[in-house]
Amino acid sequence: MYRVRLICVLVLSSLLLGACGPADVEPVTPESTGVTVTDALGRTVTFDQRPERIVVTGRANFFIMDALYMFDGASEMLAARPTSGQTQVDPFLALLDPAYVALPSIEHEASAEQVAAFQPDVVILKGFLADSIGAAIEALDIPVVYLDLETPEQYTRDLNILGQLLGQEARAQAILDAYQARQARVVQATAGLAADERPRVLLLQYSSRGGEIAFNVPPAAWIQTLLVEQAGGAPVWTEASEEGGWVVVNFEQIAAWNPDQVFVIDYFSNVDETVAGLAADPQWQALPAVQQGQLYAFPKDFYSWDQPDTRWILGLTWLATRIQPQLFADVDATEEAVAFYTQLYGMDDAAVREQILPYLQGTLD
């Protein structure tokens, strides 16, 4: 009896649906695969389909590339590999992705037409390029998403933008959780330090390009200054570099500051050799900081840890062990690097020790 009633119901339902016709029944449509993001400049960028071909170019593009490679499968979306001012073929990304070197190369100063030749669904650029190469690319009706990636706050915003663009919001949150936990460990330990508990710190970029030696200090608002402050130090140079880019300073100014500690960055040469040379220089030996063993080489592997690259969190952690050693006596900077690459780039422990640690330079012991 139940089967008879069920058949009747099904037949009646069929007749009713047929009588209604397609005009009265809302068609079932597949879920939209489009995406809308608000980029670092506050611009809303909408895609009917999630981008599948990505081009990253422009100055400082490796900051974007290193962030992009923390997301699963991002390497498969790249239409080209960009050069940068610090390298022509990124050895770190080639290590993560053996297919990276086979990608066609795009110069970091490529024209909009050269970018368009790769038929990207989206171009990702640093925000300061919006009025130059960015505007030219957009004029060709190619969507551009701008990221800053210059401060910890911007990292939070911009990693979320990448997560939305790639459809990996959960991965973006996992990355941010790792950064915020590491940063909080340092900031919470140093936040209550009195002024006389904060050593006077000088951070210098060393350059010998063109055969001329120069020392530069970063602007007060840049991440290098922020890292020193959060690690428990008092930067001595901020009044000399309120805004703009790196500011050249001479040795007389360095001596006048008379810092308790000096940290030296060298982007283009072996930083250990650079600092050894300074320590052997009679002029530098007259500095109290050098006499007291407080001249340090800022660590680097494929890139220096002081920059607004993904490695800035390693730079913060390492600085804290030098500026406030009593608060961070249990922190091993080398092991922090191992944990960083395994957690955020998916490398296994043995691979990090065999393929990353041999490239480490800087005062890590």
Secondary structure, 3 states (H helix, E strand, C coil): CHHHHHHHHHHHHHHHHHHHCHHHCCCCCCCCCCEEEECCCCCEEEECCCCCCEEECCCCHHHHHHHHCCCCCHHHHECCEECCCCCCCCHHHHHHCCCHHHCCEECCCCCHHHHHCCCCCEEEEEHHHHHHHHHHHHCCCCCEEEECCCCHHHHHHHHHHHHHHHCCHHHHHHHHHHHHHHHHHHHHHHCCCCHHHCCEEEEEEEECHHHCCEEEECCCCCHHHHHHHHCCCEECCHHHCCCCCCEEECHHHHHHHCCCEEEEECCCCCHHHHHHHHHCCHHHHCCHHHHCCCEEECCECCCECCCCCCCHHHHHHHHHHHHCCCCCCCCCHHHHHHHHHHHHHCCCHHHHHHHCHHHCECCCC
